[in-house]
Amino acid sequence: MQTRWVPVILGWMLVCGRVVGEGTNDTLHALALKTHNPVAELTCLPFSSTLDFGLGPDRAANYTVNVQPLLPFRISPDHYIVSRTTLPLIYAQSLTAGGGDHAGLGDVQQSFFWVPKGAAIWGFGPFLQLPTATDRTLGAGQWCAGPTAAILKQEHGWTVGALAWHLWSFAAAGDRPTFNQTYVNPFLSYTTPRGATFGVSGEATRDWTADTWLVPVNCTISQLVKLGGQKISLTLGWHTYVVTPAGGPDWGVKLGVAFLFPE
């Protein structure tokens, strides 16, 4: 994306925020806050598109679209379950000259959070990774499972918290390395009364088998808009990798669209 388009996109998002539609500022603010709560009781269908640059000796690019439906299920007046699914569609350029590019489905991830209602916002549960990759280079090729948890606080427009998981392979293929990774995602954001959110976050992935770290720092702006009767959250982001293994990416951009279905 050429940088000259960034101010245009940001301006368009902020203008859209002035025509979100019906409802008070308090209502819009509350809904915008829910979109930045990973365990919110909010049905939504996000599409997150990420483009990374600078991989390998030939400075290749990697493009991923994550389809991430979130479905809450009420199980009692004081508890609910949140189902989070990530279905990655990947296009990866060859890391070396003359090599072939790879495209297809990656490994699907599924998590469930048990969330109690109360003053504190938190949840935990099981996390599963399925060997669904359609190309060997696009996935781990083995079944993986582990725990996941999230905790956050939202007050006066601010959201601060973290999401984390750990996965181990339990049905490893004989020719694939054992999968043993930890992921920690701390985040901080501020949401305005008109539904705009400015955020910064980190994503630290520790590969215990390869003894490597991958740590991008993300800056994002999101805006709640309304098209017809559909409420949508739009996100534009940029990230840089402060720690990366040899041949890893340098930087990237992100575009996100989330369709919201509040009760």
VEXKESE-118390 format. One record per residue (C-alpha): residue number from 1; residue in one letter; x, z, y. Coordinates in nm, 4 decimals, decimal comma, always signed. Layout:
% residues N
NUM	A	X	Z	Y
...
***
This chain:
% residues 263
1	M	+0,0000	+0,0000	+0,0000
2	Q	+0,1390	-0,0936	+0,3394
3	T	+0,1698	+0,2126	+0,5607
4	R	-0,0046	+0,0382	+0,8524
5	W	-0,3315	+0,0683	+0,6597
6	V	-0,3080	+0,4475	+0,6217
7	P	-0,4385	+0,5314	+0,9756
8	V	-0,7247	+0,2836	+0,9259
9	I	-0,8289	+0,4471	+0,5978
10	L	-0,7999	+0,7988	+0,7400
11	G	-1,0051	+0,7023	+1,0449
12	W	-1,2722	+0,5430	+0,8285
13	M	-1,2954	+0,8539	+0,6087
14	L	-1,3340	+1,0824	+0,9098
15	V	-1,5986	+0,8595	+1,0698
16	C	-1,7910	+0,8569	+0,7418
17	G	-1,7817	+1,2344	+0,7500
18	R	-1,9975	+1,2276	+1,0620
19	V	-2,2761	+1,0441	+0,8768
20	V	-2,2833	+1,2378	+0,5513
21	G	-2,6567	+1,2690	+0,5888
22	E	-2,9090	+1,5429	+0,5441
23	G	-2,8283	+1,9096	+0,5361
24	T	-2,6695	+2,1665	+0,7568
25	N	-2,2988	+2,2013	+0,8125
26	D	-2,3089	+2,5087	+0,5870
27	T	-2,4549	+2,3022	+0,3025
28	L	-2,1991	+2,0237	+0,3413
29	H	-1,9178	+2,2735	+0,3702
30	A	-2,0231	+2,4523	+0,0508
31	L	-2,0442	+2,1258	-0,1439
32	A	-1,7056	+2,0072	-0,0162
33	L	-1,5528	+2,3394	-0,1233
34	K	-1,6941	+2,2960	-0,4741
35	T	-1,5109	+1,9636	-0,5132
36	H	-1,1825	+2,1546	-0,4781
37	N	-1,2754	+2,4199	-0,7331
38	P	-1,1642	+2,3033	-1,0818
39	V	-1,4171	+2,5346	-1,2508
40	A	-1,7116	+2,4896	-1,0124
41	E	-2,0667	+2,4710	-1,1443
42	L	-2,0957	+2,1120	-1,0233
43	T	-2,1607	+1,7972	-1,2239
44	C	-1,9366	+1,5179	-1,0999
45	L	-1,7673	+1,1966	-1,2118
46	P	-1,4256	+1,1500	-1,0481
47	F	-1,2097	+0,8373	-1,0701
48	S	-0,8494	+0,9081	-0,9718
49	S	-0,6066	+0,6198	-0,9245
50	T	-0,2317	+0,6944	-0,9025
51	L	+0,0514	+0,4490	-0,8386
52	D	+0,4080	+0,5735	-0,8969
53	F	+0,7254	+0,3914	-0,7924
54	G	+1,0957	+0,3999	-0,8776
55	L	+1,0975	+0,4370	-1,2559
56	G	+1,4036	+0,3343	-1,4543
57	P	+1,7044	+0,1241	-1,3468
58	D	+1,4794	-0,1599	-1,2247
59	R	+1,2617	+0,0688	-1,0061
60	A	+0,9450	-0,0094	-1,2006
61	A	+0,5907	+0,1036	-1,1142
62	N	+0,3312	+0,2871	-1,3191
63	Y	-0,0417	+0,2674	-1,2426
64	T	-0,2915	+0,5146	-1,3925
65	V	-0,6674	+0,5446	-1,3492
66	N	-0,8062	+0,8745	-1,4763
67	V	-1,1786	+0,8965	-1,5489
68	Q	-1,2529	+1,2702	-1,5378
69	P	-1,6159	+1,3763	-1,5927
70	L	-1,6905	+1,7456	-1,5281
71	L	-2,0023	+1,8944	-1,6868
72	P	-2,1087	+2,2600	-1,6444
73	F	-2,3368	+2,4265	-1,8995
74	R	-2,5202	+2,7502	-1,8190
75	I	-2,5057	+2,9876	-2,1188
76	S	-2,6448	+3,3023	-1,9512
77	P	-2,7414	+3,4196	-1,6016
78	D	-2,3860	+3,5417	-1,5498
79	H	-2,1719	+3,2897	-1,7404
80	Y	-2,1271	+2,9172	-1,7741
81	I	-1,8979	+2,6686	-1,9496
82	V	-1,7224	+2,3810	-1,7712
83	S	-1,6229	+2,0761	-1,9762
84	R	-1,3358	+1,8744	-1,8267
85	T	-1,2383	+1,5420	-1,9845
86	T	-0,9511	+1,3154	-1,8784
87	L	-0,9534	+0,9562	-2,0019
88	P	-0,6377	+0,7766	-1,8741
89	L	-0,6151	+0,3986	-1,8348
90	I	-0,2493	+0,3042	-1,7849
91	Y	-0,0491	+0,0007	-1,6767
92	A	+0,3265	+0,0599	-1,7073
93	Q	+0,5838	-0,1953	-1,5993
94	S	+0,8904	-0,2421	-1,8164
95	L	+1,1724	-0,0043	-1,7231
96	T	+1,4352	-0,2730	-1,7872
97	A	+1,4687	-0,6387	-1,6911
98	G	+1,3211	-0,8736	-1,9482
99	G	+1,1182	-0,6043	-2,1206
100	G	+0,7439	-0,6192	-2,1743
101	D	+0,4839	-0,4326	-1,9705
102	H	+0,2372	-0,2010	-2,1438
103	A	-0,1302	-0,1464	-2,0700
104	G	-0,4119	+0,0385	-2,2399
105	L	-0,5709	+0,3748	-2,3033
106	G	-0,3559	+0,6882	-2,3030
107	D	-0,4139	+1,0190	-2,4817
108	V	-0,7530	+1,1695	-2,3990
109	Q	-0,7492	+1,5358	-2,2927
110	Q	-1,0443	+1,7742	-2,3285
111	S	-1,0719	+2,1299	-2,1989
112	F	-1,3465	+2,3923	-2,1847
113	F	-1,3495	+2,6817	-1,9364
114	W	-1,5579	+2,9947	-1,9822
115	V	-1,6412	+3,1085	-1,6275
116	P	-1,8088	+3,4397	-1,5335
117	K	-2,0007	+3,4610	-1,2087
118	G	-1,8617	+3,7181	-0,9677
119	A	-1,6586	+3,7798	-0,6545
120	A	-1,3455	+3,6327	-0,8157
121	I	-1,3373	+3,2706	-0,9342
122	W	-1,1576	+3,2244	-1,2644
123	G	-1,1975	+3,0698	-1,6078
124	F	-1,0085	+3,0087	-1,9296
125	G	-1,0519	+2,8348	-2,2619
126	P	-0,9119	+2,5856	-2,5136
127	F	-0,7318	+2,2616	-2,4295
128	L	-0,7040	+1,9651	-2,6693
129	Q	-0,5118	+1,6362	-2,6519
130	L	-0,6220	+1,3527	-2,8815
131	P	-0,3855	+1,0754	-3,0050
132	T	-0,6003	+0,7942	-2,8631
133	A	-0,3252	+0,5855	-2,6977
134	T	-0,3612	+0,2169	-2,7758
135	D	+0,0127	+0,1588	-2,7283
136	R	+0,2933	+0,3733	-2,8657
137	T	+0,4595	+0,4013	-2,5255
138	L	+0,1431	+0,5333	-2,3562
139	G	+0,0921	+0,8556	-2,5523
140	A	+0,2415	+1,1308	-2,7661
141	G	+0,0928	+0,9955	-3,0906
142	Q	-0,0113	+1,3370	-3,2228
143	W	-0,2827	+1,6004	-3,2040
144	C	-0,2057	+1,8802	-2,9567
145	A	-0,3840	+2,2034	-2,8614
146	G	-0,3324	+2,5143	-2,6520
147	P	-0,4830	+2,7382	-2,3826
148	T	-0,5811	+2,6554	-2,0266
149	A	-0,6798	+2,8756	-1,7312
150	A	-0,7669	+2,8531	-1,3627
151	I	-0,7931	+3,1110	-1,0860
152	L	-0,8682	+3,0636	-0,7172
153	K	-1,0066	+3,2201	-0,4012
154	Q	-1,2215	+3,0470	-0,1388
155	E	-1,2774	+3,2102	+0,1999
156	H	-1,3273	+3,0868	+0,5588
157	G	-1,2741	+2,7251	+0,4489
158	W	-0,9492	+2,7985	+0,2656
159	T	-0,8963	+2,7397	-0,1053
160	V	-0,5900	+2,8800	-0,2801
161	G	-0,5312	+2,8965	-0,6519
162	A	-0,3729	+2,7470	-0,9592
163	L	-0,4617	+2,5597	-1,2776
164	A	-0,2365	+2,5764	-1,5844
165	W	-0,2197	+2,4750	-1,9503
166	H	+0,0186	+2,4659	-2,2421
167	L	+0,0053	+2,2214	-2,5332
168	W	+0,1756	+2,2230	-2,8732
169	S	+0,1500	+1,9454	-3,1330
170	F	+0,0008	+2,0602	-3,4624
171	A	-0,0220	+1,7290	-3,6479
172	A	+0,3011	+1,5586	-3,5404
173	A	+0,3925	+1,2142	-3,6682
174	G	+0,7202	+1,2113	-3,8587
175	D	+0,8850	+0,9629	-3,6227
176	R	+0,7690	+1,1261	-3,2976
177	P	+0,9254	+1,4305	-3,1265
178	T	+0,7320	+1,7557	-3,1242
179	F	+0,5019	+1,7840	-2,8214
180	N	+0,5574	+2,1159	-2,6395
181	Q	+0,4696	+2,1123	-2,2690
182	T	+0,3630	+2,3530	-1,9958
183	Y	+0,1779	+2,2399	-1,6826
184	V	+0,1229	+2,4505	-1,3668
185	N	-0,0714	+2,3204	-1,0659
186	P	-0,0782	+2,5532	-0,7594
187	F	-0,2942	+2,4283	-0,4717
188	L	-0,3841	+2,5139	-0,1124
189	S	-0,6395	+2,3399	+0,1082
190	Y	-0,8575	+2,3816	+0,4152
191	T	-1,2118	+2,2393	+0,4388
192	T	-1,3743	+2,1746	+0,7776
193	P	-1,7467	+2,2275	+0,8486
194	R	-1,7954	+1,8470	+0,8416
195	G	-1,6658	+1,8136	+0,4843
196	A	-1,3072	+1,7007	+0,5450
197	T	-1,0380	+1,8734	+0,3376
198	F	-0,6625	+1,8751	+0,3969
199	G	-0,4583	+1,9885	+0,0989
200	V	-0,1127	+2,0380	-0,0439
201	S	-0,0339	+2,1050	-0,4089
202	G	+0,2431	+2,1035	-0,6633
203	E	+0,2442	+1,9939	-1,0258
204	A	+0,5203	+2,1331	-1,2448
205	T	+0,5426	+1,9937	-1,5989
206	R	+0,7994	+2,1490	-1,8315
207	D	+0,8860	+1,9494	-2,1446
208	W	+1,0411	+2,2114	-2,3729
209	T	+1,1392	+1,9571	-2,6386
210	A	+1,3298	+1,7282	-2,3998
211	D	+1,4420	+2,0195	-2,1772
212	T	+1,3212	+1,8449	-1,8579
213	W	+1,1061	+1,9168	-1,5530
214	L	+0,8763	+1,6817	-1,3584
215	V	+0,7648	+1,8264	-1,0231
216	P	+0,5747	+1,6233	-0,7623
217	V	+0,4483	+1,7688	-0,4337
218	N	+0,1169	+1,6203	-0,3174
219	C	-0,0422	+1,5899	+0,0279
220	T	-0,4070	+1,4822	+0,0384
221	I	-0,7024	+1,4333	+0,2676
222	S	-1,0565	+1,4244	+0,1288
223	Q	-1,3885	+1,3504	+0,2953
224	L	-1,7439	+1,4104	+0,1761
225	V	-1,9667	+1,1094	+0,2497
226	K	-2,3157	+0,9930	+0,1590
227	L	-2,4018	+0,6354	+0,0606
228	G	-2,7756	+0,5964	+0,0225
229	G	-2,8773	+0,9046	-0,1707
230	Q	-2,5414	+0,9509	-0,3448
231	K	-2,2920	+1,2103	-0,2260
232	I	-1,9305	+1,1025	-0,2782
233	S	-1,5922	+1,2643	-0,2186
234	L	-1,3161	+1,0228	-0,1119
235	T	-0,9490	+1,1195	-0,1420
236	L	-0,6289	+0,9638	-0,0129
237	G	-0,2952	+1,1163	-0,1081
238	W	+0,0810	+1,0733	-0,1088
239	H	+0,3352	+1,2510	-0,3282
240	T	+0,7084	+1,2777	-0,3715
241	Y	+0,8967	+1,3988	-0,6779
242	V	+1,1274	+1,6865	-0,5906
243	V	+1,2436	+1,7258	-0,9523
244	T	+1,2409	+1,4432	-1,2046
245	P	+1,4231	+1,3560	-1,5286
246	A	+1,6663	+1,0651	-1,5420
247	G	+1,4764	+0,7422	-1,4838
248	G	+1,1709	+0,9260	-1,3525
249	P	+0,9596	+0,8216	-1,0527
250	D	+1,0531	+0,8790	-0,6882
251	W	+0,7185	+0,8769	-0,5053
252	G	+0,3621	+0,7558	-0,5267
253	V	+0,0170	+0,7249	-0,3719
254	K	-0,3279	+0,8293	-0,4867
255	L	-0,6833	+0,7130	-0,4196
256	G	-0,9805	+0,9034	-0,5568
257	V	-1,3576	+0,8606	-0,5669
258	A	-1,5802	+1,1365	-0,7078
259	F	-1,9552	+1,0926	-0,7522
260	L	-2,1262	+1,4312	-0,7035
261	F	-2,4523	+1,5458	-0,8611
262	P	-2,5336	+1,8859	-0,7098
263	E	-2,8414	+2,0708	-0,8297
***
